[in-house]
Amino acid sequence: MERVSGRHRRNFNVKGAGVVASAMAIVVVLAGSWLGYQQLSDKGCSGAIQLNVAAATEIAPAIEQVAKTWTTGGANVNGTCVNVNVTGVNPATMASTVALKHGVSLTGLGAASKTGAVPDVWVPDSTTWLMRIRSEASGFQPTDGASLAQSPVVVAMPQPTAEIIGWPNRKLGWADLVAKMTTGNALRTGIVDPMRDAAGLNGLLALGGAAGSSPQAKAQQVGALRTLASGSSSLRDDLLQKFPRSTDPADLASGISAAPLSEEDVIAYDAEKPVVPLVALYLDPKPPALDYPYAVMPGLEVSTQAAATGLREALQAASFKDELAKAGLRGADGTTGAGFEAPIGAPKAAAASSSGSQGAAAAGLDAGAINQALGSWAAITLPGRVLAVFDVSGSMGTKVPTANNLSRAAVTRGAASQGLALFDDKWAVGVWVFSTEMNGKLPYKEIVPISPLTSARGQLQESVKTITPKEGGNTGLYDTALAAYKKVQDTWQPGRVNSVILFTDGVNKNDDGISRGTLISELKKASDPRRPVRMVIVGIGNEVDANELDAIAGATSAGGVFIAEDPAKISDIFLEAISSRSGASR
């Protein structure tokens, strides 16, 4: 049927055309209905269960092909036919939609469309998306989750650049890459924003794991992150355009020379036969691969759940692996189907097995590590304002056996110092300390007002020294939390994340202070969606009252509680707190 467009339009009688069109429509509907009846009768089922599947764009065609074969062959649930609609969707877009459905948002994704529809089954490119939503919304509990495919995360490099640094004769690791990124200008690295791209996130996890834990290693890691951030892109296609397009030395020198991408990205790029092909470096230690989990969304009707299970079973067929191979993807077990063309530099691919493509997802992934990596990235790339409020009550002098018997205050000073070093100059930071009677009867004291790091970084680093226990001091938590929240709100700035991050190791003990009821009431009264302030509380040790902290954070429009039962882990918890929107870590 020819489509009538504004550019090519036939001349005809409108009234007569309407009659003809109506008649034709009736014929088409009747014919379609008869054909549908014939097909349903042939398949031995009637009616229809609609199963909507949203999948990462690269795997969607393979799923659609299997779904078509399955439904044509008589897919049904207790005699009711199953229809499957497969849509290719960017994982970041769908993650925003699913998160909004559960009343949360993910850092770095922005607001989702309120009209976006959540599918019955979601196949993102990585389990990290599911873990990120679950860390913010505990009620998000999809089922199944089996891996449908795999694409290793590699470092993509223009072939001439790779040869200069010793490829293919020299085996490189992530530590080698970090060293090259932070010494000289040998590599111009790039990354797709890890908050929006799973391959970028998994590459970030590998880079962080290779850095080590010494102060020198941490400093090197921060340098590597800043280098990556300077060459980051919001979209994968944008990053791919930054690779050199010719062998001209100037083009090679100005283009991106290394970036973490998926193996499938490299295969698709090289399939276009560019003048400068990309090679794939499979660095050790191996980052988590993209694993394409089959996530059945919560809250489905029983019949729809059964249809989802039926489709997943159909996707176990060995023929699905051949469809994956056409898309540059491996089976879930890492083996490849017929026609798979590995990228330059790939180890020899294993042949397809007869057992199908079923596999486990999320191997080696840890929600805490994910949030810490994203927290580091947020501190470097997102503009923000934060008032850091530190408990200096007498109990902060308690020794921490897992930190060489340093005091809780000393461990907190270390975390604060590392955090300040990580924050980019786009941030503004202030420091308060609190106990009891720190400023007359007030339990808190301002050390540095919220100030741009461009001008106050040295002053703020010096202020860390004031995190020292006050002998005999108690914990004026309630008054301090309210005053800090109101201070950030009074100086609120648009276009930034405005936050309070409060560290405490105890429960409120302040005879001269307000009650918990008054605090909760005042926080709820002050909360303003037009000027949102995140109230993040980091509990230190096992003497805090989690219910008390939850009540405080929960009274605000956005907040979360993170408890470091082992105070030696404060630095890790601090990074999680930066990346989280509303979740809590216990």
C-alpha positions as CSV (number, residue, x, y, z in Angstrom):
1,M,0.0,0.0,0.0
2,E,1.4,3.4,-1.0
3,R,1.8,5.9,1.8
4,V,0.4,9.3,1.1
5,S,2.8,12.0,2.2
6,G,3.0,15.8,2.0
7,R,5.7,15.6,-0.6
8,H,4.0,13.1,-3.0
9,R,0.2,13.5,-3.0
10,R,-2.3,12.2,-5.6
11,N,-5.2,14.3,-6.7
12,F,-8.6,12.7,-6.2
13,N,-12.1,13.4,-5.2
14,V,-12.2,13.6,-1.4
15,K,-15.8,12.5,-1.0
16,G,-15.5,9.5,-3.4
17,A,-12.1,8.6,-1.9
18,G,-13.7,8.5,1.6
19,V,-16.4,6.0,0.5
20,V,-13.8,3.8,-1.2
21,A,-11.5,4.0,1.8
22,S,-14.3,3.0,4.1
23,A,-15.3,0.1,2.0
24,M,-11.7,-1.1,1.7
25,A,-11.3,-0.8,5.4
26,I,-14.3,-3.0,6.0
27,V,-12.9,-5.6,3.6
28,V,-9.5,-5.5,5.2
29,V,-10.9,-5.8,8.7
30,L,-13.1,-8.8,7.7
31,A,-10.3,-10.4,5.9
32,G,-8.0,-9.8,8.8
33,S,-10.5,-11.2,11.2
34,W,-11.0,-14.3,9.1
35,L,-7.3,-14.8,8.7
36,G,-6.8,-14.4,12.5
37,Y,-9.6,-16.9,13.1
38,Q,-8.0,-19.4,10.7
39,Q,-4.6,-19.0,12.4
40,L,-6.1,-19.3,15.9
41,S,-8.0,-22.4,14.9
42,D,-4.9,-23.9,13.3
43,K,-2.9,-23.3,16.5
44,G,-5.6,-24.8,18.7
45,C,-6.0,-21.7,20.9
46,S,-8.3,-18.7,21.1
47,G,-8.3,-15.2,22.5
48,A,-5.0,-13.4,23.2
49,I,-2.6,-12.6,26.0
50,Q,-0.5,-9.5,25.1
51,L,3.1,-9.8,26.2
52,N,5.1,-6.5,25.9
53,V,8.9,-6.8,25.9
54,A,11.3,-3.9,25.9
55,A,14.9,-4.9,25.1
56,A,18.2,-3.2,24.5
57,T,18.3,-2.2,20.9
58,E,21.1,-4.6,19.9
59,I,19.4,-7.7,21.2
60,A,15.8,-6.8,20.3
61,P,15.8,-8.2,16.7
62,A,17.1,-11.6,17.9
63,I,14.3,-11.8,20.6
64,E,11.7,-10.6,18.1
65,Q,12.7,-13.4,15.6
66,V,12.4,-16.1,18.2
67,A,9.1,-14.6,19.5
68,K,7.7,-14.6,16.0
69,T,8.6,-18.3,15.5
70,W,7.2,-19.2,19.0
71,T,3.8,-17.4,18.5
72,T,3.4,-18.7,14.9
73,G,3.9,-22.2,16.2
74,G,1.0,-21.9,18.6
75,A,2.3,-20.2,21.8
76,N,-0.5,-20.3,24.4
77,V,-1.3,-20.3,28.1
78,N,-4.0,-22.8,28.9
79,G,-5.5,-22.5,25.5
80,T,-5.3,-18.7,25.2
81,C,-3.0,-17.5,22.4
82,V,0.0,-15.3,23.2
83,N,1.0,-12.3,21.2
84,V,4.4,-10.8,21.7
85,N,5.4,-7.2,21.0
86,V,9.2,-6.5,21.1
87,T,10.4,-3.0,21.2
88,G,14.0,-1.8,21.1
89,V,14.7,0.7,23.9
90,N,17.8,2.4,25.2
91,P,18.4,0.9,28.7
92,A,18.9,4.3,30.3
93,T,15.5,5.6,29.0
94,M,13.7,2.5,30.3
95,A,15.5,2.6,33.6
96,S,14.2,6.1,34.1
97,T,10.7,5.0,33.3
98,V,10.8,1.9,35.6
99,A,12.4,4.0,38.4
100,L,9.6,6.6,38.2
101,K,7.0,3.9,38.4
102,H,8.5,3.0,41.8
103,G,8.7,6.6,43.0
104,V,12.5,7.0,42.7
105,S,15.0,8.4,40.3
106,L,18.6,7.4,39.3
107,T,21.5,9.8,39.6
108,G,22.5,11.2,36.3
109,L,19.5,10.1,34.3
110,G,17.3,13.1,34.7
111,A,13.5,13.0,34.9
112,A,11.6,10.4,33.0
113,S,8.5,11.0,30.9
114,K,5.4,10.5,33.0
115,T,3.7,9.0,30.0
116,G,6.3,6.3,29.5
117,A,5.0,2.7,29.8
118,V,6.6,-0.1,31.8
119,P,6.8,-3.4,29.8
120,D,5.9,-6.8,31.1
121,V,9.5,-8.0,30.4
122,W,12.5,-5.8,30.3
123,V,15.8,-7.0,28.8
124,P,18.4,-4.3,29.5
125,D,22.0,-4.8,28.5
126,S,23.2,-5.3,32.1
127,T,22.0,-6.4,35.5
128,T,23.5,-3.2,36.9
129,W,20.4,-1.4,35.8
130,L,18.2,-3.7,37.9
131,M,20.6,-3.4,40.9
132,R,20.6,0.4,40.7
133,I,16.8,0.6,40.8
134,R,16.6,-1.9,43.5
135,S,19.1,0.0,45.7
136,E,16.8,3.0,45.5
137,A,13.4,1.2,45.6
138,S,13.3,-1.8,47.8
139,G,9.8,-2.7,46.4
140,F,11.3,-3.3,43.0
141,Q,11.6,-7.0,42.8
142,P,11.6,-8.4,39.3
143,T,11.6,-12.1,38.8
144,D,13.5,-14.6,36.6
145,G,16.5,-12.4,35.7
146,A,18.3,-15.2,33.7
147,S,20.9,-14.0,31.3
148,L,20.0,-14.2,27.6
149,A,23.3,-13.1,26.1
150,Q,26.8,-11.8,26.8
151,S,29.1,-9.1,25.5
152,P,32.5,-8.7,27.2
153,V,33.5,-5.2,28.2
154,V,36.7,-4.3,26.4
155,V,38.9,-1.3,25.8
156,A,38.5,-0.1,22.2
157,M,41.5,1.4,20.6
158,P,42.4,2.5,17.1
159,Q,44.6,-0.2,15.6
160,P,47.6,2.2,15.0
161,T,47.5,3.4,18.6
162,A,47.3,-0.1,20.0
163,E,50.3,-1.2,17.9
164,I,52.3,1.7,19.3
165,I,51.8,0.6,22.9
166,G,52.8,-3.0,22.1
167,W,49.6,-4.7,21.0
168,P,49.2,-7.6,20.1
169,N,52.5,-8.9,21.5
170,R,52.1,-7.3,24.9
171,K,49.4,-8.3,27.3
172,L,48.0,-5.2,29.0
173,G,46.0,-4.9,32.3
174,W,43.8,-2.2,33.8
175,A,46.7,-1.0,36.0
176,D,48.8,-0.4,32.8
177,L,45.9,1.7,31.4
178,V,45.6,3.7,34.6
179,A,49.3,4.4,34.6
180,K,49.2,5.6,30.9
181,M,46.2,7.7,31.6
182,T,47.9,9.6,34.5
183,T,51.4,10.0,33.0
184,G,51.9,12.2,30.0
185,N,49.6,12.6,27.1
186,A,50.1,9.2,25.4
187,L,46.4,8.3,25.6
188,R,43.3,10.5,25.0
189,T,40.7,8.4,26.8
190,G,37.0,8.6,26.6
191,I,34.0,6.9,28.2
192,V,30.2,6.9,27.8
193,D,28.8,8.4,31.0
194,P,28.7,5.5,33.4
195,M,25.5,6.8,34.9
196,R,23.9,6.3,31.5
197,D,25.8,3.4,30.0
198,A,26.4,-0.1,31.5
199,A,29.7,-0.7,29.5
200,G,31.0,2.6,30.8
201,L,30.0,1.7,34.4
202,N,31.6,-1.8,34.2
203,G,34.8,-0.2,32.8
204,L,34.8,2.2,35.7
205,L,34.4,-0.7,38.1
206,A,37.4,-2.5,36.6
207,L,39.5,0.7,36.7
208,G,38.6,1.3,40.3
209,G,39.5,-2.3,41.2
210,A,42.9,-2.0,39.5
211,A,43.9,1.2,41.4
212,G,44.7,-0.3,44.8
213,S,43.9,1.1,48.2
214,S,47.0,3.1,49.3
215,P,46.8,6.9,49.4
216,Q,49.1,7.1,46.3
217,A,46.8,4.6,44.5
218,K,43.7,6.6,45.5
219,A,45.3,9.8,44.2
220,Q,46.1,8.0,40.9
221,Q,42.6,6.7,40.7
222,V,41.2,10.3,41.1
223,G,43.5,11.4,38.3
224,A,42.3,8.6,36.0
225,L,38.7,9.5,36.7
226,R,39.3,13.1,35.9
227,T,41.0,12.2,32.7
228,L,38.0,10.0,31.7
229,A,35.6,12.7,32.7
230,S,37.2,15.2,30.4
231,G,36.6,12.9,27.4
232,S,33.1,11.6,28.4
233,S,30.0,11.5,26.2
234,S,26.4,11.2,27.1
235,L,25.7,8.9,24.2
236,R,27.5,6.0,22.8
237,D,27.2,7.2,19.2
238,D,28.7,10.5,20.2
239,L,31.8,8.8,21.7
240,L,32.2,6.6,18.6
241,Q,32.3,9.7,16.4
242,K,35.4,10.9,18.4
243,F,37.6,8.1,17.2
244,P,40.1,9.1,14.5
245,R,38.7,8.8,10.9
246,S,42.0,8.7,9.1
247,T,45.7,7.6,9.5
248,D,46.9,11.2,9.4
249,P,49.1,11.7,12.5
250,A,47.2,14.8,13.5
251,D,43.9,13.0,13.4
252,L,45.2,10.1,15.4
253,A,46.6,12.4,18.0
254,S,43.4,14.5,18.4
255,G,40.9,11.6,18.4
256,I,40.0,9.3,21.2
257,S,42.6,6.6,21.6
258,A,41.0,4.4,24.3
259,A,37.5,3.9,25.7
260,P,35.7,1.1,27.5
261,L,33.0,-0.3,25.3
262,S,31.2,-3.6,24.7
263,E,32.6,-6.1,22.3
264,E,29.4,-5.7,20.3
265,D,30.1,-2.0,20.0
266,V,33.5,-2.7,18.4
267,I,32.0,-5.4,16.1
268,A,29.3,-2.9,14.9
269,Y,31.8,-0.1,14.4
270,D,34.2,-2.3,12.4
271,A,31.4,-3.7,10.3
272,E,31.2,-0.3,8.6
273,K,34.8,-0.9,7.3
274,P,36.3,2.4,8.7
275,V,39.7,3.6,7.5
276,V,41.0,3.2,11.0
277,P,39.5,0.0,12.6
278,L,39.2,-0.5,16.3
279,V,40.8,-3.4,18.1
280,A,39.4,-4.8,21.3
281,L,41.7,-5.2,24.3
282,Y,40.6,-7.8,26.8
283,L,42.3,-6.4,29.9
284,D,42.8,-8.2,33.2
285,P,41.1,-8.3,35.6
286,K,38.0,-8.8,33.4
287,P,35.2,-6.4,34.0
288,P,31.7,-7.8,34.4
289,A,30.3,-8.5,31.0
290,L,27.0,-7.1,29.7
291,D,24.7,-9.9,30.5
292,Y,21.2,-9.0,29.1
293,P,19.0,-10.2,32.0
294,Y,15.4,-11.3,31.3
295,A,13.6,-9.4,34.0
296,V,9.9,-10.0,34.5
297,M,8.4,-6.9,36.0
298,P,6.6,-7.2,39.4
299,G,2.8,-7.0,39.6
300,L,1.8,-8.9,36.4
301,E,-1.3,-11.1,36.1
302,V,-0.7,-14.8,36.4
303,S,-1.4,-15.4,32.8
304,T,1.1,-12.7,31.7
305,Q,3.7,-14.2,34.0
306,A,3.1,-17.6,32.4
307,A,3.5,-16.1,28.9
308,A,6.8,-14.4,30.0
309,T,8.0,-17.8,31.2
310,G,7.0,-19.4,28.0
311,L,8.9,-16.9,25.9
312,R,12.0,-17.2,28.0
313,E,11.9,-21.0,27.5
314,A,11.6,-20.4,23.8
315,L,14.8,-18.3,24.0
316,Q,16.7,-21.3,25.3
317,A,16.7,-22.8,21.8
318,A,20.1,-23.2,20.2
319,S,18.8,-21.3,17.2
320,F,18.6,-18.1,19.4
321,K,22.4,-18.2,19.7
322,D,22.7,-17.9,15.9
323,E,20.3,-14.9,16.0
324,L,22.6,-13.4,18.7
325,A,25.6,-14.0,16.5
326,K,24.1,-11.9,13.7
327,A,23.9,-9.0,16.3
328,G,27.5,-9.4,17.4
329,L,26.5,-11.0,20.7
330,R,27.6,-14.2,22.4
331,G,25.3,-16.7,24.2
332,A,24.8,-16.3,27.9
333,D,27.5,-19.0,28.5
334,G,30.0,-17.0,26.4
335,T,30.0,-19.4,23.4
336,T,29.1,-18.1,20.0
337,G,26.5,-19.0,17.3
338,A,27.1,-19.5,13.6
339,G,28.4,-16.5,11.8
340,F,29.7,-14.7,14.8
341,E,32.5,-12.3,13.7
342,A,34.8,-11.6,16.6
343,P,36.5,-8.1,16.7
344,I,40.2,-7.7,15.9
345,G,42.1,-8.8,19.0
346,A,39.6,-11.1,20.4
347,P,40.7,-14.5,21.8
348,K,39.4,-17.4,19.9
349,A,35.7,-17.7,20.3
350,A,34.2,-20.9,21.6
351,A,31.8,-22.7,19.2
352,A,28.1,-22.9,19.9
353,S,26.9,-25.7,22.2
354,S,23.7,-27.6,21.9
355,S,22.5,-26.6,25.3
356,G,21.1,-23.3,24.3
357,S,21.8,-19.8,25.7
358,Q,20.5,-20.0,29.2
359,G,22.9,-18.6,31.9
360,A,23.1,-16.8,35.2
361,A,23.2,-13.0,35.4
362,A,25.1,-10.6,37.7
363,A,28.1,-12.8,38.3
364,G,30.7,-10.7,40.2
365,L,28.5,-7.7,40.6
366,D,28.2,-5.9,43.9
367,A,25.6,-3.2,44.6
368,G,27.9,-1.4,47.1
369,A,30.8,-1.3,44.5
370,I,28.4,0.0,41.9
371,N,27.2,2.8,44.1
372,Q,30.8,3.7,45.2
373,A,31.9,3.9,41.5
374,L,28.9,6.1,40.7
375,G,29.5,8.2,43.8
376,S,33.1,8.9,42.6
377,W,31.9,9.8,39.2
378,A,29.1,12.1,40.6
379,A,31.6,13.9,42.7
380,I,33.8,14.6,39.7
381,T,31.2,15.3,37.1
382,L,28.0,16.7,38.7
383,P,27.7,20.2,40.1
384,G,26.6,20.2,43.8
385,R,26.4,21.9,47.1
386,V,26.9,20.0,50.3
387,L,27.0,20.8,54.0
388,A,29.1,18.1,55.7
389,V,28.2,17.9,59.4
390,F,30.4,15.8,61.6
391,D,29.7,14.4,65.1
392,V,32.5,15.3,67.6
393,S,30.8,13.9,70.7
394,G,33.0,12.0,73.2
395,S,32.1,8.6,71.8
396,M,33.9,9.5,68.5
397,G,37.1,8.8,70.4
398,T,36.2,5.0,70.5
399,K,38.9,2.9,68.9
400,V,38.2,1.0,65.6
401,P,40.0,-2.5,65.7
402,T,39.6,-2.9,61.9
403,A,41.4,0.4,61.3
404,N,44.6,-0.3,63.3
405,N,42.8,1.1,66.5
406,L,42.4,4.5,65.1
407,S,39.6,6.5,66.7
408,R,36.2,6.9,64.9
409,A,37.1,10.6,64.6
410,A,40.4,9.8,62.9
411,V,38.8,7.4,60.5
412,T,36.1,10.0,59.7
413,R,38.9,12.6,59.1
414,G,40.4,10.3,56.6
415,A,37.1,9.8,54.8
416,A,36.5,13.5,54.7
417,S,39.9,14.3,53.4
418,Q,39.6,11.7,50.6
419,G,36.1,13.0,49.7
420,L,37.2,16.6,49.4
421,A,40.1,15.5,47.1
422,L,37.6,13.8,44.9
423,F,35.1,16.6,44.6
424,D,35.5,18.6,41.4
425,D,35.7,22.4,41.5
426,K,32.1,22.6,40.3
427,W,31.1,21.8,43.9
428,A,30.6,24.1,46.9
429,V,31.2,22.5,50.3
430,G,30.7,23.7,53.9
431,V,31.7,22.0,57.2
432,W,30.0,22.0,60.6
433,V,30.8,20.0,63.7
434,F,28.4,19.1,66.5
435,S,28.1,17.7,70.0
436,T,26.6,19.6,72.9
437,E,27.3,23.3,73.9
438,M,29.6,23.9,70.9
439,N,28.5,27.5,70.6
440,G,26.9,28.6,73.8
441,K,23.9,26.4,74.2
442,L,23.9,25.5,70.5
443,P,25.1,22.0,69.8
444,Y,26.6,22.8,66.4
445,K,29.4,25.1,65.2
446,E,30.1,26.3,61.7
447,I,33.7,25.8,60.7
448,V,33.5,26.8,57.0
449,P,30.4,28.2,55.3
450,I,29.3,26.5,52.1
451,S,32.0,27.8,49.7
452,P,33.1,27.1,46.1
453,L,36.0,24.7,46.0
454,T,37.7,26.9,43.5
455,S,38.5,29.3,46.3
456,A,38.1,27.4,49.6
457,R,39.6,24.0,49.0
458,G,42.6,24.7,51.2
459,Q,40.5,26.1,54.0
460,L,38.2,23.1,53.8
461,Q,41.0,20.6,53.9
462,E,42.3,22.4,57.0
463,S,38.9,22.3,58.6
464,V,39.0,18.5,58.6
465,K,41.4,18.8,61.6
466,T,38.5,20.1,63.7
467,I,36.9,16.6,63.7
468,T,38.2,15.8,67.1
469,P,36.1,14.4,70.0
470,K,34.9,16.8,72.7
471,E,35.6,15.2,76.0
472,G,32.3,14.6,77.8
473,G,30.3,15.9,74.9
474,N,27.0,14.3,74.1
475,T,25.1,14.2,70.8
476,G,22.9,17.1,69.9
477,L,21.6,15.4,66.8
478,Y,18.0,16.8,66.5
479,D,18.8,20.5,66.7
480,T,21.8,20.1,64.4
481,A,19.9,18.1,61.8
482,L,17.2,20.8,61.6
483,A,19.6,23.7,61.6
484,A,21.7,22.2,58.8
485,Y,18.7,21.4,56.7
486,K,17.3,24.9,57.0
487,K,20.8,26.4,56.2
488,V,21.1,24.5,52.9
489,Q,17.5,25.3,52.0
490,D,17.9,29.0,52.8
491,T,21.0,29.2,50.5
492,W,19.5,26.7,47.9
493,Q,20.7,27.1,44.3
494,P,19.0,25.8,41.2
495,G,20.8,23.4,38.8
496,R,22.7,21.7,41.6
497,V,22.2,18.8,44.0
498,N,21.7,20.6,47.4
499,S,22.5,18.2,50.2
500,V,23.3,17.7,53.9
501,I,25.5,14.8,54.7
502,L,25.6,14.2,58.4
503,F,27.9,11.8,60.2
504,T,27.0,10.5,63.7
505,D,28.0,7.6,65.9
506,G,25.2,7.8,68.5
507,V,21.7,8.7,69.4
508,N,20.3,12.1,70.4
509,K,21.3,13.1,73.9
510,N,20.8,16.8,74.5
511,D,18.7,18.0,77.5
512,D,18.5,21.5,76.2
513,G,17.4,20.5,72.7
514,I,14.2,19.8,70.8
515,S,12.3,16.5,70.8
516,R,12.2,14.1,68.0
517,G,8.5,15.0,67.4
518,T,9.4,18.6,67.0
519,L,12.2,17.8,64.6
520,I,10.0,15.6,62.4
521,S,7.3,18.2,62.4
522,E,9.6,21.1,61.5
523,L,11.4,19.1,58.8
524,K,8.1,18.2,57.2
525,K,7.0,21.8,57.4
526,A,10.2,23.1,55.8
527,S,10.3,20.5,53.0
528,D,9.7,22.2,49.7
529,P,9.6,20.3,46.4
530,R,10.5,23.5,44.6
531,R,13.8,23.7,46.7
532,P,14.6,20.0,47.4
533,V,17.4,19.3,49.9
534,R,18.7,15.8,50.3
535,M,19.2,14.8,53.9
536,V,21.8,12.0,54.0
537,I,22.8,10.5,57.3
538,V,25.8,8.2,57.7
539,G,25.6,6.2,60.9
540,I,29.0,5.2,62.3
541,G,29.3,2.0,64.3
542,N,26.7,-0.2,66.1
543,E,25.5,2.3,68.6
544,V,23.3,4.4,66.3
545,D,19.5,3.9,66.3
546,A,18.6,3.1,62.7
547,N,14.9,3.9,63.4
548,E,15.8,7.3,64.7
549,L,17.9,8.1,61.6
550,D,15.2,6.7,59.2
551,A,12.6,9.0,60.9
552,I,14.8,12.1,60.4
553,A,15.7,11.3,56.7
554,G,12.2,10.2,56.0
555,A,10.7,13.5,57.1
556,T,12.4,15.3,54.2
557,S,11.4,15.2,50.5
558,A,14.6,13.3,49.6
559,G,17.1,11.5,51.8
560,G,18.6,8.2,52.9
561,V,20.4,6.5,55.7
562,F,23.7,4.6,55.4
563,I,25.1,2.7,58.3
564,A,28.8,1.8,58.4
565,E,28.7,-0.9,61.2
566,D,32.4,-1.2,60.6
567,P,33.6,2.5,60.9
568,A,36.7,1.5,58.8
569,K,34.2,1.4,55.8
570,I,33.1,5.1,56.1
571,S,34.9,6.1,52.9
572,D,33.0,3.5,50.9
573,I,29.7,4.4,52.5
574,F,30.4,8.1,51.8
575,L,30.7,7.4,48.1
576,E,27.5,5.4,48.1
577,A,25.7,8.3,49.8
578,I,26.9,10.7,47.1
579,S,25.5,8.5,44.3
580,S,22.2,7.5,45.9
581,R,19.0,9.4,45.4
582,S,16.9,7.9,48.1
583,G,18.1,4.5,49.0
584,A,19.5,3.2,52.3
585,S,22.4,0.9,53.0
586,R,22.5,-1.3,56.1
